[in-house]
Amino acid sequence: MADHLELARTTIDAAIDHAVNVGDRIYLSFLHRIRADIMAKAPKPDWDQVEQELRQAILVAQSQGAATLEAEARMRWNEIFPHRAIASG
């Protein structure tokens, strides 16, 4: 499983780098949310990094006016951190 997670992490990192470098940011929020999911599945997750990725997913979605992507990232936040509210806006 660790090998699969490492491959997934490498792949999503490359996808995010590509999206940023070529300016193709339409799915950037989604990619950050997926990276958070991958990080959360690690044997010893770095919850601060998971939180950072979800916050980034929300910020990117907000900057794009992508309400659905923002809602999906917030929903995932609530699933991963059920006792930690995230501010709306």
C-alpha positions, 0 to 999 in steps of 0.5 A, a space after each residue: 500500500 505504501 508504494 501505491 500511496 507514494 506513486 499517487 503522491 508523486 502523480 498528483 504532485 506532478 499534476 499540480 506542478 503542471 497545472 500551475 506551470 502551464 496556467 491550466 488551473 481549472 482543476 487546481 482546486 480538485 487536484 489539491 483536494 485529491 492531494 489532501 485525500 492521498 496525504 490523509 491515507 498515509 500510515 502517519 498523516 501529517 494533518 497540518 499538511 492535509 489541512 493546508 491542502 484543503 485550505 488551498 483547495 477552498 481558496 483556489 475554488 473561491 478565487 475562481 468563483 467555483 462554488 461546487 468545487 469549494 463545496 466539495 472541498 469544504 465537505 471533505 474538510 468536514 469528513 476529515 476534521 469533523 470537530 474542526 469548523 472552517 470559516 465560510 467565505 
